[in-house]
Amino acid sequence: MVERRTVSSRISGFYRKPLNNRVEIITGNGLLSEESKAHLDGGGYLDPTVADRLSENVIGCHSLPLAVALNFRINGRDVLVPMAVEEPSIVAAASNAARLVRLSGGFFAEATPPVMTTQVQLDEVPEPHLAAERLLQDRDELLRLADQAIPNMVRRGGGCRDLEVRVLDEDEGLLVVHLYVEVGDAMGANLVDSVAEVIAPQIQSRIGGRIGLRILTNLPLRRTVKVTARVSTQAVGGEEMAHGILRASRFASLDVFRAVTHNKGIMNGIDAVAVATGQDWRSIEAGAHAFAAFGGQYKPLATWKRVEDSVEGTLELPMAVGTVGGSTRVHPGVRAAFELLQLDRAGELAEVIAAAGLASNLAALRALAGEGIQRGHMRLHHRKATLFAETESAAVANQAEGEFR
């Protein structure tokens, strides 16, 4: 269990304070270790020798701003939400939406147990439907054998929980076996891939055929997170604004072209937190969009409805994240992000990420239903445009000076 400090995510005027003061405010609440404070005080740069171990063919580092989204209260606890993203409007919009949500009690989220799904493909299986029945009869024995691939996880209380079989093409004898593995606080990709590779020959020995792929799916339907949030009509900006949010949500439910942009806005928040915490954001993206299309038509991941004198949003999606393994203890910026979050388990990280996604969705719908998305976005974007102009001017001046010399 993490020893949690009581913090407030409601820090008035935080964005107006100088950069060094912001680090002092965050450090003053005792969340950050001396190593993390030094990392942020030094600009958050990644040591090239660390980068060289994290990736391949490294030639340097490509940095993103590390920010904190404020005002988040999730399941009754204030949380400072780290975001690594180059777009200032994403952080500002999520913080503003979280401020509105906290007036009604904050976000309420729940993650399912961390059960990942891995697949074993077999081709040319004789009588595939009978083969599927045979495997289901041997389910308990196969799960026991599969557990032998991950003894450490089994000792920690995880392990293989279930098995199912799908016949994809009877004529070609194409069959796939799904194994469901509880992976604790890990994301679990390597664990379940090991399970698939160990169990594949055992499956083949029972039903014949030719072994194909043995790998996880990035659509872990038994590892999902659901978050809800409510905002009063008054807080959201009045009856007309509330009605506009509901109309925008309905639009996304009916039109795939709108739904994909609706979901992209959700992923603005999700990806930013995932990157800050060292998660496989490509996996999260793939699973989210597949989940949105799972019923055969691409749908919005979050929807909004009228509840009494409020609007209430619900977001649900797969969320395979980890608080151990990967870069979670190697990258100093990721370590600092975890210190800010004060998490006990991977499920809590999933809940924070989902809350950031729903906050981003609320902010986007509110902007679209009101003044439009561009006004606030472009106001913040202007800072980057000004910086670019200053950089270009400096480059031209340096070039001219060099030519003169």
KEKE-3310 file (N, C-alpha, C; in steps of 0.2 Angstrom, whole numbers, plus 5000, padded with zeros to 4 digits):
npx = (5004:5003:5008:4998:4998:4988:4981:4977:4969:4964:4971:4972:4975:4986:4992:4996:5007:5026:5036:5046:5040:5029:5034:5039:5027:5021:5031:5031:5020:5025:5024:5034:5049:5066:5075:5065:5061:5073:5075:5064:5067:5078:5074:5068:5075:5080:5092:5104:5110:5101:5091:5096:5096:5082:5077:5080:5094:5097:5099:5097:5086:5069:5058:5043:5032:5029:5015:5003:4986:4973:4961:4955:4944:4943:4933:4931:4944:4956:4966:4982:4984:4996:5001:5008:5010:5010:5000:4993:4979:4973:4977:4972:4959:4954:4957:4948:4936:4936:4935:4922:4915:4919:4911:4899:4903:4913:4922:4917:4923:4927:4937:4938:4944:4962:4963:4970:4970:4975:4979:4979:4982:4976:4978:4971:4964:4957:4939:4934:4924:4921:4934:4935:4925:4932:4943:4937:4932:4944:4948:4951:4963:4971:4972:4979:4991:4995:4997:5010:5019:5020:5025:5029:5019:5008:5011:5010:4996:4990:4987:4980:4964:4953:4946:4942:4935:4935:4928:4934:4934:4927:4929:4942:4947:4951:4955:4954:4960:4956:4965:4962:4970:4975:4984:4989:4997:5004:5005:5005:5008:5020:5019:5007:5010:5020:5012:5004:5013:5018:5007:5002:5008:5002:4989:4989:4993:4981:4971:4976:4981:4989:5000:4998:4999:5004:4999:4995:4979:4975:4963:4956:4943:4939:4946:4942:4937:4926:4919:4910:4902:4894:4887:4880:4866:4867:4880:4886:4883:4871:4854:4853:4866:4868:4858:4864:4876:4870:4864:4875:4881:4871:4872:4885:4882:4874:4881:4895:4906:4906:4907:4920:4928:4923:4928:4941:4944:4942:4953:4963:4964:4966:4978:4988:4989:4993:5005:5013:5014:5021:5015:5009:5003:4999:4993:4982:4975:4972:4964:4954:4947:4944:4935:4925:4920:4915:4902:4899:4896:4904:4905:4902:4913:4910:4895:4882:4868:4852:4850:4839:4842:4854:4868:4874:4888:4895:4909:4916:4928:4941:4956:4972:4984:4999:5007:5019:5034:5040:5043:5040:5048:5060:5061:5064:5055:5043:5043:5042:5029:5021:5023:5016:5003:5001:4997:4989:4987:4986:4973:4968:4976:4970:4958:4960:4966:4954:4945:4952:4950:4936:4934:4940:4932:4920:4924:4927:4914:4907:4913:4911:4897:4895:4904:4911:4925:4937:4940:4945:4955:4963:4968:4976:4985:4991:5002:5012:5013:5019:5031:5037:5039:5048:5059:5062:5066:5077:5085:5087:5094:5106:5111:5113:5123:5133:5136:5140:5152)
npy = (4994:5011:5025:5038:5055:5069:5079:5094:5096:5107:5121:5138:5149:5143:5141:5154:5156:5157:5145:5139:5141:5134:5121:5121:5122:5110:5102:5106:5100:5088:5077:5073:5065:5068:5065:5066:5079:5086:5081:5088:5101:5102:5103:5092:5084:5069:5058:5054:5041:5034:5034:5027:5015:5013:5013:5009:5011:5025:5042:5054:5064:5067:5078:5081:5093:5091:5092:5096:5092:5100:5101:5088:5076:5060:5046:5052:5056:5069:5072:5075:5076:5070:5075:5072:5081:5091:5101:5115:5117:5105:5102:5113:5113:5100:5102:5113:5107:5097:5105:5109:5097:5093:5101:5094:5083:5076:5063:5047:5031:5014:5000:4985:4968:4965:4957:4950:4946:4933:4925:4910:4903:4891:4882:4872:4862:4847:4844:4856:4861:4850:4849:4860:4858:4847:4854:4862:4853:4849:4860:4864:4857:4862:4876:4874:4869:4880:4890:4886:4893:4905:4906:4915:4925:4918:4915:4927:4929:4930:4923:4910:4911:4908:4900:4900:4895:4899:4896:4901:4899:4886:4878:4879:4875:4884:4890:4898:4900:4908:4913:4919:4929:4934:4948:4955:4970:4973:4978:4967:4961:4954:4943:4937:4933:4924:4914:4910:4905:4894:4886:4882:4871:4861:4862:4859:4846:4840:4842:4843:4850:4865:4876:4893:4910:4916:4927:4941:4950:4967:4970:4969:4963:4959:4967:4982:4999:5010:5026:5039:5055:5070:5086:5100:5109:5123:5125:5121:5131:5135:5131:5131:5128:5116:5108:5109:5101:5088:5087:5087:5075:5066:5067:5061:5048:5045:5047:5041:5049:5060:5053:5048:5059:5064:5054:5055:5067:5062:5054:5063:5067:5055:5049:5058:5057:5043:5043:5051:5043:5032:5022:5010:5018:5017:5004:5006:5016:5008:4997:5005:5011:4999:4994:5004:5001:4988:4982:4982:4994:5009:5018:5032:5033:5039:5045:5057:5061:5068:5070:5073:5089:5091:5086:5070:5061:5046:5035:5021:5009:4998:4995:4993:4994:4997:4998:4993:4986:4988:5005:5011:5012:5016:5028:5044:5055:5048:5041:5052:5056:5045:5047:5059:5054:5044:5030:5014:5003:4995:4997:5008:5018:5016:5021:5034:5038:5036:5046:5057:5056:5058:5070:5078:5076:5081:5095:5097:5096:5105:5117:5116:5117:5129:5143:5138:5128:5134:5147:5147:5137:5143:5154:5149:5142:5153:5156:5147:5150:5162:5159:5151:5161:5169:5161:5158:5171:5173:5163:5167:5179:5174:5167:5177:5184:5175:5174:5187:5187)
npz = (5000:4996:5005:5007:5005:5010:4998:4988:4973:4968:4964:4964:4951:4946:4933:4930:4937:4938:4930:4939:4951:4951:4951:4964:4972:4969:4974:4988:4994:4997:4989:4979:4977:4982:4971:4960:4961:4958:4945:4938:4941:4934:4921:4916:4908:4899:4903:4891:4891:4898:4890:4879:4884:4884:4871:4854:4843:4847:4845:4852:4862:4862:4868:4877:4884:4902:4911:4924:4926:4934:4948:4948:4956:4961:4964:4977:4981:4979:4965:4957:4941:4930:4914:4898:4885:4870:4867:4873:4876:4879:4892:4899:4896:4901:4915:4917:4915:4924:4936:4935:4936:4949:4957:4958:4965:4959:4949:4946:4946:4940:4939:4931:4936:4933:4919:4906:4888:4878:4863:4854:4838:4827:4812:4799:4806:4810:4809:4816:4825:4833:4839:4846:4856:4863:4868:4877:4886:4891:4899:4912:4914:4904:4908:4920:4915:4908:4918:4922:4914:4920:4934:4944:4944:4947:4960:4966:4966:4954:4937:4926:4921:4913:4898:4881:4865:4848:4832:4817:4804:4796:4785:4782:4794:4803:4819:4835:4851:4866:4880:4896:4907:4923:4928:4938:4944:4932:4915:4906:4894:4890:4899:4895:4882:4884:4890:4880:4871:4878:4880:4867:4860:4868:4866:4852:4852:4856:4847:4834:4819:4813:4821:4823:4825:4841:4853:4862:4862:4858:4862:4876:4882:4895:4903:4908:4910:4918:4919:4927:4927:4933:4930:4935:4927:4929:4932:4921:4912:4909:4903:4889:4885:4891:4884:4872:4874:4875:4863:4855:4859:4855:4841:4839:4842:4831:4819:4811:4806:4815:4827:4827:4828:4840:4848:4847:4854:4867:4868:4868:4881:4887:4881:4884:4898:4898:4891:4900:4911:4906:4899:4886:4875:4862:4861:4870:4862:4851:4856:4861:4850:4843:4852:4851:4839:4841:4840:4827:4821:4821:4836:4849:4862:4874:4881:4884:4895:4901:4918:4930:4936:4929:4918:4913:4911:4903:4902:4894:4892:4885:4896:4897:4908:4917:4933:4937:4929:4912:4907:4919:4931:4926:4918:4923:4923:4922:4934:4943:4939:4944:4957:4960:4958:4967:4968:4972:4965:4948:4943:4948:4941:4929:4931:4934:4921:4913:4918:4915:4901:4900:4905:4896:4885:4890:4890:4877:4871:4877:4873:4859:4859:4863:4861:4851:4845:4842:4847:4861:4859:4849:4856:4866:4857:4851:4859:4856:4842:4843:4850:4840:4830:4836:4837:4824:4820:4828:4823:4809:4812:4818:4807:4798:4805:4806:4792:4790:4797)
capx = (5000:5006:5007:4996:4997:4982:4983:4971:4970:4962:4976:4970:4980:4993:4995:4999:5014:5032:5038:5049:5035:5024:5037:5039:5020:5020:5035:5029:5015:5028:5023:5039:5056:5072:5077:5060:5062:5079:5074:5060:5071:5083:5070:5065:5078:5081:5099:5105:5112:5095:5087:5099:5093:5075:5075:5086:5097:5096:5103:5096:5080:5063:5055:5037:5030:5026:5010:4998:4979:4971:4954:4952:4942:4941:4931:4932:4951:4959:4972:4985:4985:5001:5000:5014:5007:5012:4995:4991:4972:4971:4978:4968:4952:4953:4957:4942:4930:4936:4933:4914:4913:4920:4905:4894:4906:4919:4922:4916:4926:4928:4940:4938:4951:4967:4963:4972:4968:4980:4976:4983:4979:4978:4975:4970:4962:4951:4933:4936:4919:4922:4940:4933:4922:4937:4947:4933:4932:4951:4949:4955:4970:4975:4974:4984:4998:4997:5000:5017:5023:5020:5025:5029:5013:5003:5013:5007:4989:4987:4987:4976:4957:4947:4948:4937:4937:4931:4930:4934:4933:4926:4931:4949:4949:4954:4952:4958:4959:4958:4966:4961:4976:4975:4991:4991:4998:5007:5001:5004:5009:5025:5016:5002:5013:5023:5007:5002:5019:5019:5001:5001:5009:4997:4982:4990:4993:4974:4966:4980:4982:4996:5001:4999:5001:5003:5001:4990:4975:4975:4956:4955:4936:4938:4950:4939:4936:4920:4919:4904:4903:4888:4888:4873:4864:4869:4888:4889:4882:4864:4849:4854:4872:4866:4855:4869:4880:4866:4863:4882:4882:4867:4875:4890:4879:4871:4885:4902:4911:4906:4909:4928:4931:4921:4932:4948:4944:4942:4959:4967:4966:4969:4985:4992:4991:4996:5012:5016:5015:5025:5010:5009:4997:4997:4989:4976:4972:4970:4959:4948:4944:4941:4929:4920:4917:4914:4895:4898:4896:4908:4901:4905:4915:4907:4888:4879:4861:4849:4848:4837:4844:4861:4870:4878:4892:4898:4914:4918:4933:4947:4961:4977:4989:5003:5011:5026:5037:5040:5047:5037:5053:5067:5061:5063:5049:5037:5043:5039:5022:5018:5023:5011:4997:5000:4992:4990:4986:4985:4966:4967:4978:4965:4952:4963:4966:4948:4943:4955:4946:4929:4935:4942:4926:4915:4927:4926:4907:4904:4916:4907:4890:4895:4908:4915:4931:4943:4942:4950:4961:4968:4971:4982:4989:4995:5008:5016:5015:5024:5038:5040:5041:5054:5064:5064:5069:5084:5089:5089:5099:5112:5113:5116:5129:5138:5138:5144:5159)
capy = (5000:5017:5029:5043:5062:5072:5085:5097:5097:5114:5126:5144:5153:5139:5142:5161:5156:5155:5138:5137:5142:5128:5115:5122:5121:5103:5099:5108:5095:5082:5071:5071:5063:5073:5064:5068:5086:5087:5080:5093:5107:5102:5104:5086:5081:5062:5056:5050:5034:5030:5034:5022:5008:5012:5012:5006:5016:5031:5048:5059:5064:5071:5080:5084:5096:5087:5096:5093:5094:5101:5100:5082:5072:5054:5042:5055:5058:5073:5069:5079:5072:5072:5075:5074:5083:5098:5105:5117:5117:5099:5102:5118:5111:5095:5105:5117:5102:5094:5110:5109:5090:5092:5104:5088:5077:5073:5058:5040:5026:5008:4996:4978:4965:4966:4951:4951:4940:4931:4921:4905:4902:4885:4881:4865:4858:4843:4844:4861:4862:4845:4850:4866:4854:4844:4859:4865:4848:4849:4867:4865:4854:4867:4881:4872:4869:4887:4893:4884:4898:4911:4904:4921:4928:4913:4915:4934:4929:4930:4917:4909:4911:4905:4898:4900:4893:4901:4893:4907:4896:4879:4874:4880:4872:4889:4890:4902:4899:4913:4912:4925:4929:4939:4950:4960:4977:4974:4979:4960:4959:4949:4938:4933:4930:4918:4909:4908:4901:4887:4881:4881:4864:4857:4862:4856:4839:4837:4843:4843:4856:4869:4881:4899:4916:4916:4933:4945:4955:4973:4972:4965:4964:4958:4972:4988:5004:5014:5032:5043:5062:5074:5093:5104:5114:5130:5125:5120:5137:5136:5126:5131:5125:5109:5105:5108:5095:5082:5086:5085:5068:5062:5067:5056:5042:5043:5048:5039:5054:5064:5049:5047:5065:5064:5049:5058:5072:5058:5051:5069:5067:5048:5048:5063:5054:5037:5045:5054:5037:5027:5017:5009:5022:5014:4998:5009:5018:5002:4994:5010:5011:4993:4993:5008:4997:4981:4980:4982:5001:5014:5022:5036:5029:5042:5048:5061:5061:5072:5067:5079:5096:5090:5082:5065:5057:5039:5033:5015:5007:4993:4999:4989:4999:4994:5002:4990:4984:4993:5011:5014:5014:5018:5035:5048:5058:5043:5040:5058:5056:5041:5050:5063:5051:5041:5025:5008:4997:4997:4998:5016:5021:5015:5025:5041:5040:5037:5052:5063:5056:5060:5077:5081:5075:5087:5101:5098:5096:5112:5122:5116:5119:5136:5148:5135:5125:5138:5153:5145:5133:5147:5158:5145:5141:5159:5156:5143:5153:5168:5156:5149:5167:5172:5156:5159:5177:5172:5159:5171:5184:5170:5165:5183:5186:5170:5176:5193:5185)
capz = (5000:4996:5010:5004:5008:5008:4993:4985:4966:4967:4965:4961:4947:4945:4927:4930:4941:4935:4930:4945:4957:4950:4954:4972:4975:4969:4979:4994:4997:5000:4985:4975:4980:4980:4964:4955:4961:4954:4938:4936:4942:4928:4915:4914:4902:4900:4902:4885:4893:4900:4883:4875:4886:4883:4864:4849:4838:4849:4843:4856:4866:4859:4874:4878:4891:4907:4914:4928:4926:4941:4950:4948:4962:4958:4969:4983:4982:4975:4962:4952:4935:4925:4906:4894:4878:4867:4866:4880:4877:4881:4899:4901:4895:4906:4921:4918:4915:4931:4940:4935:4939:4956:4960:4959:4969:4956:4945:4950:4941:4943:4934:4932:4938:4927:4916:4899:4884:4873:4857:4850:4832:4824:4805:4796:4812:4807:4812:4821:4830:4838:4842:4851:4862:4866:4872:4883:4891:4895:4901:4919:4914:4900:4913:4925:4911:4906:4924:4923:4911:4924:4941:4949:4944:4951:4967:4968:4966:4947:4934:4920:4924:4909:4891:4876:4859:4843:4825:4813:4797:4797:4779:4782:4800:4807:4826:4839:4858:4870:4887:4900:4912:4928:4928:4944:4942:4926:4909:4905:4887:4890:4903:4892:4877:4887:4891:4873:4868:4882:4879:4860:4859:4872:4862:4846:4854:4858:4841:4828:4815:4812:4826:4820:4830:4849:4855:4866:4858:4861:4864:4882:4884:4902:4907:4906:4915:4917:4923:4926:4930:4933:4930:4935:4922:4931:4932:4914:4908:4908:4900:4882:4885:4893:4879:4866:4875:4874:4856:4852:4861:4851:4835:4839:4842:4825:4814:4812:4805:4821:4832:4827:4831:4847:4852:4847:4859:4873:4868:4869:4888:4889:4878:4888:4904:4897:4890:4906:4915:4903:4896:4879:4872:4855:4863:4872:4856:4846:4860:4862:4844:4842:4857:4849:4833:4842:4838:4820:4819:4826:4841:4854:4869:4880:4880:4889:4895:4906:4924:4935:4934:4927:4912:4916:4906:4905:4897:4896:4886:4888:4898:4899:4910:4923:4938:4937:4923:4907:4909:4925:4936:4923:4916:4929:4922:4924:4942:4946:4938:4949:4964:4960:4958:4974:4967:4975:4960:4941:4942:4950:4936:4923:4933:4933:4914:4910:4921:4910:4895:4900:4906:4889:4881:4892:4888:4869:4869:4880:4868:4853:4860:4865:4857:4846:4848:4840:4851:4867:4857:4846:4861:4868:4851:4849:4862:4852:4836:4845:4851:4833:4826:4840:4836:4817:4820:4831:4818:4804:4815:4819:4801:4795:4809:4803:4785:4790:4800)
cpx = (5004:5004:5005:4996:4991:4984:4976:4973:4967:4967:4975:4976:4986:4996:4998:5006:5020:5033:5041:5045:5031:5028:5038:5033:5019:5024:5034:5024:5018:5027:5029:5046:5061:5074:5072:5061:5068:5078:5069:5063:5076:5080:5067:5068:5080:5089:5100:5107:5106:5091:5090:5097:5086:5073:5081:5088:5096:5101:5102:5089:5075:5059:5048:5036:5027:5022:5006:4991:4976:4963:4951:4950:4940:4940:4933:4939:4953:4966:4975:4987:4990:4999:5006:5011:5009:5007:4992:4983:4970:4972:4973:4961:4950:4952:4950:4936:4930:4934:4925:4912:4914:4914:4900:4897:4912:4917:4921:4918:4927:4931:4939:4944:4955:4968:4964:4970:4973:4977:4981:4979:4981:4974:4975:4968:4956:4945:4933:4930:4920:4929:4939:4930:4927:4941:4943:4932:4939:4952:4953:4962:4974:4977:4979:4991:5000:5000:5007:5021:5024:5020:5025:5023:5008:5005:5010:5000:4986:4987:4981:4969:4952:4950:4942:4939:4932:4933:4929:4932:4933:4929:4939:4952:4953:4951:4956:4955:4961:4959:4966:4966:4975:4982:4993:4992:5002:5003:5000:5006:5014:5022:5012:5005:5017:5018:5005:5007:5019:5013:5000:5002:5004:4991:4983:4990:4986:4970:4970:4980:4989:4996:5002:5002:4999:5004:4994:4985:4975:4967:4954:4948:4935:4943:4947:4939:4930:4920:4913:4905:4896:4890:4881:4872:4867:4877:4890:4888:4875:4860:4851:4861:4871:4863:4860:4874:4876:4865:4869:4883:4877:4869:4881:4888:4876:4875:4893:4907:4912:4909:4917:4931:4929:4926:4939:4949:4945:4950:4964:4969:4969:4976:4990:4994:4995:5004:5016:5018:5018:5021:5011:5002:4995:4992:4982:4972:4968:4964:4953:4944:4941:4934:4923:4916:4914:4907:4894:4897:4900:4904:4905:4907:4912:4900:4886:4871:4859:4848:4846:4839:4851:4862:4875:4882:4895:4903:4916:4923:4938:4952:4967:4983:4993:5006:5018:5028:5037:5045:5045:5043:5060:5067:5060:5057:5043:5037:5040:5031:5018:5018:5018:5004:4995:4995:4994:4990:4985:4978:4965:4970:4973:4960:4954:4963:4959:4944:4945:4952:4940:4929:4936:4936:4921:4918:4926:4918:4904:4907:4912:4900:4889:4898:4911:4922:4937:4945:4947:4956:4966:4971:4977:4987:4994:5002:5014:5018:5020:5031:5041:5043:5048:5060:5067:5068:5076:5088:5091:5094:5106:5115:5116:5122:5135:5140:5142:5151:5162)
cpy = (5006:5022:5036:5050:5065:5079:5088:5098:5104:5119:5132:5147:5149:5141:5149:5161:5155:5148:5136:5136:5136:5122:5115:5120:5113:5099:5100:5103:5088:5076:5068:5070:5068:5072:5066:5076:5089:5086:5085:5100:5108:5102:5097:5082:5073:5061:5052:5043:5030:5029:5028:5015:5007:5011:5009:5012:5024:5036:5054:5058:5069:5072:5082:5087:5091:5092:5093:5096:5095:5100:5093:5079:5066:5049:5045:5057:5063:5071:5074:5074:5074:5070:5077:5075:5090:5103:5108:5117:5111:5099:5107:5116:5105:5098:5109:5112:5099:5098:5110:5102:5090:5096:5099:5082:5074:5067:5051:5035:5019:5004:4989:4974:4965:4959:4952:4945:4939:4925:4916:4903:4895:4884:4874:4860:4854:4843:4850:4862:4856:4846:4856:4862:4850:4848:4861:4859:4847:4856:4868:4862:4859:4873:4880:4872:4876:4891:4892:4889:4904:4910:4910:4924:4924:4914:4922:4934:4929:4923:4916:4908:4908:4904:4898:4898:4896:4898:4899:4905:4889:4875:4874:4877:4878:4891:4894:4901:4905:4911:4919:4924:4935:4941:4954:4967:4979:4975:4972:4957:4953:4942:4933:4930:4924:4912:4906:4903:4894:4883:4879:4873:4859:4856:4858:4848:4835:4837:4843:4850:4859:4875:4888:4905:4914:4922:4936:4948:4961:4975:4967:4967:4963:4962:4979:4993:5008:5020:5036:5050:5066:5081:5096:5108:5121:5130:5124:5126:5138:5131:5126:5127:5117:5105:5104:5102:5089:5082:5084:5077:5063:5062:5062:5049:5040:5044:5046:5044:5059:5060:5048:5053:5066:5060:5052:5063:5068:5056:5057:5068:5060:5047:5052:5060:5047:5038:5047:5048:5031:5021:5016:5012:5020:5008:5001:5012:5013:4999:4999:5010:5005:4992:4998:5005:4990:4978:4980:4989:5005:5018:5027:5032:5032:5045:5052:5061:5066:5068:5073:5085:5096:5086:5077:5061:5051:5037:5026:5012:5002:4998:4995:4993:4995:4999:4999:4987:4990:4999:5014:5016:5016:5025:5039:5052:5054:5042:5046:5058:5051:5043:5055:5060:5047:5035:5018:5002:5000:5000:5006:5020:5022:5020:5033:5043:5040:5043:5058:5062:5059:5068:5081:5081:5081:5094:5103:5099:5103:5117:5122:5118:5126:5141:5145:5133:5130:5143:5151:5142:5138:5152:5155:5144:5147:5159:5152:5146:5159:5165:5154:5155:5170:5167:5157:5166:5176:5168:5163:5176:5180:5168:5171:5185:5181:5172:5182:5192:5182)
cpz = (5000:5001:5007:5008:5005:5004:4991:4978:4964:4969:4961:4957:4946:4938:4926:4933:4937:4935:4937:4951:4957:4953:4962:4975:4975:4974:4986:4998:4999:4995:4981:4979:4978:4973:4959:4955:4957:4947:4935:4936:4936:4921:4912:4909:4904:4898:4896:4886:4895:4894:4879:4877:4885:4876:4860:4845:4840:4847:4848:4860:4863:4865:4873:4884:4896:4911:4920:4927:4933:4942:4950:4955:4959:4964:4976:4985:4977:4972:4957:4947:4930:4918:4903:4887:4876:4866:4872:4881:4880:4889:4902:4901:4900:4913:4922:4919:4922:4936:4941:4938:4946:4960:4962:4962:4965:4951:4949:4945:4945:4937:4936:4934:4932:4923:4908:4895:4879:4869:4855:4844:4829:4817:4804:4802:4809:4812:4818:4827:4836:4842:4847:4857:4866:4870:4878:4888:4895:4898:4907:4918:4909:4904:4917:4921:4909:4912:4925:4919:4915:4932:4946:4949:4948:4958:4970:4968:4959:4944:4929:4924:4920:4902:4887:4870:4853:4836:4821:4806:4797:4791:4780:4789:4804:4814:4830:4846:4862:4877:4891:4907:4917:4929:4933:4942:4936:4920:4906:4899:4887:4894:4899:4885:4879:4888:4885:4870:4871:4880:4872:4859:4862:4868:4856:4847:4855:4851:4835:4825:4815:4817:4822:4825:4837:4852:4858:4860:4862:4862:4870:4885:4892:4906:4905:4912:4913:4922:4922:4929:4928:4934:4930:4929:4923:4930:4925:4909:4906:4904:4892:4881:4886:4887:4873:4867:4873:4866:4852:4853:4856:4844:4834:4839:4835:4819:4815:4811:4811:4826:4833:4830:4838:4851:4852:4852:4866:4873:4869:4877:4890:4887:4882:4894:4903:4895:4896:4911:4912:4900:4889:4876:4866:4856:4866:4867:4852:4850:4860:4855:4841:4846:4854:4843:4834:4840:4831:4817:4824:4830:4845:4860:4875:4877:4886:4889:4901:4912:4929:4932:4931:4921:4915:4910:4908:4900:4899:4890:4889:4890:4901:4901:4916:4927:4939:4930:4918:4909:4915:4930:4933:4921:4922:4929:4924:4931:4945:4945:4942:4956:4965:4961:4964:4973:4971:4971:4953:4940:4943:4944:4930:4925:4932:4925:4911:4912:4916:4904:4895:4902:4900:4885:4883:4890:4881:4868:4871:4875:4862:4853:4861:4860:4851:4848:4847:4844:4857:4864:4854:4851:4864:4863:4850:4853:4858:4845:4837:4846:4844:4830:4829:4838:4829:4816:4822:4826:4812:4806:4815:4812:4798:4799:4807:4796:4785:4792:4795)
residu = (MET:VAL:GLU:ARG:ARG:THR:VAL:SER:SER:ARG:ILE:SER:GLY:PHE:TYR:ARG:LYS:PRO:LEU:ASN:ASN:ARG:VAL:GLU:ILE:ILE:THR:GLY:ASN:GLY:LEU:LEU:SER:GLU:GLU:SER:LYS:ALA:HIS:LEU:ASP:GLY:GLY:GLY:TYR:LEU:ASP:PRO:THR:VAL:ALA:ASP:ARG:LEU:SER:GLU:ASN:VAL:ILE:GLY:CYS:HIS:SER:LEU:PRO:LEU:ALA:VAL:ALA:LEU:ASN:PHE:ARG:ILE:ASN:GLY:ARG:ASP:VAL:LEU:VAL:PRO:MET:ALA:VAL:GLU:GLU:PRO:SER:ILE:VAL:ALA:ALA:ALA:SER:ASN:ALA:ALA:ARG:LEU:VAL:ARG:LEU:SER:GLY:GLY:PHE:PHE:ALA:GLU:ALA:THR:PRO:PRO:VAL:MET:THR:THR:GLN:VAL:GLN:LEU:ASP:GLU:VAL:PRO:GLU:PRO:HIS:LEU:ALA:ALA:GLU:ARG:LEU:LEU:GLN:ASP:ARG:ASP:GLU:LEU:LEU:ARG:LEU:ALA:ASP:GLN:ALA:ILE:PRO:ASN:MET:VAL:ARG:ARG:GLY:GLY:GLY:CYS:ARG:ASP:LEU:GLU:VAL:ARG:VAL:LEU:ASP:GLU:ASP:GLU:GLY:LEU:LEU:VAL:VAL:HIS:LEU:TYR:VAL:GLU:VAL:GLY:ASP:ALA:MET:GLY:ALA:ASN:LEU:VAL:ASP:SER:VAL:ALA:GLU:VAL:ILE:ALA:PRO:GLN:ILE:GLN:SER:ARG:ILE:GLY:GLY:ARG:ILE:GLY:LEU:ARG:ILE:LEU:THR:ASN:LEU:PRO:LEU:ARG:ARG:THR:VAL:LYS:VAL:THR:ALA:ARG:VAL:SER:THR:GLN:ALA:VAL:GLY:GLY:GLU:GLU:MET:ALA:HIS:GLY:ILE:LEU:ARG:ALA:SER:ARG:PHE:ALA:SER:LEU:ASP:VAL:PHE:ARG:ALA:VAL:THR:HIS:ASN:LYS:GLY:ILE:MET:ASN:GLY:ILE:ASP:ALA:VAL:ALA:VAL:ALA:THR:GLY:GLN:ASP:TRP:ARG:SER:ILE:GLU:ALA:GLY:ALA:HIS:ALA:PHE:ALA:ALA:PHE:GLY:GLY:GLN:TYR:LYS:PRO:LEU:ALA:THR:TRP:LYS:ARG:VAL:GLU:ASP:SER:VAL:GLU:GLY:THR:LEU:GLU:LEU:PRO:MET:ALA:VAL:GLY:THR:VAL:GLY:GLY:SER:THR:ARG:VAL:HIS:PRO:GLY:VAL:ARG:ALA:ALA:PHE:GLU:LEU:LEU:GLN:LEU:ASP:ARG:ALA:GLY:GLU:LEU:ALA:GLU:VAL:ILE:ALA:ALA:ALA:GLY:LEU:ALA:SER:ASN:LEU:ALA:ALA:LEU:ARG:ALA:LEU:ALA:GLY:GLU:GLY:ILE:GLN:ARG:GLY:HIS:MET:ARG:LEU:HIS:HIS:ARG:LYS:ALA:THR:LEU:PHE:ALA:GLU:THR:GLU:SER:ALA:ALA:VAL:ALA:ASN:GLN:ALA:GLU:GLY:GLU:PHE:ARG)
# end
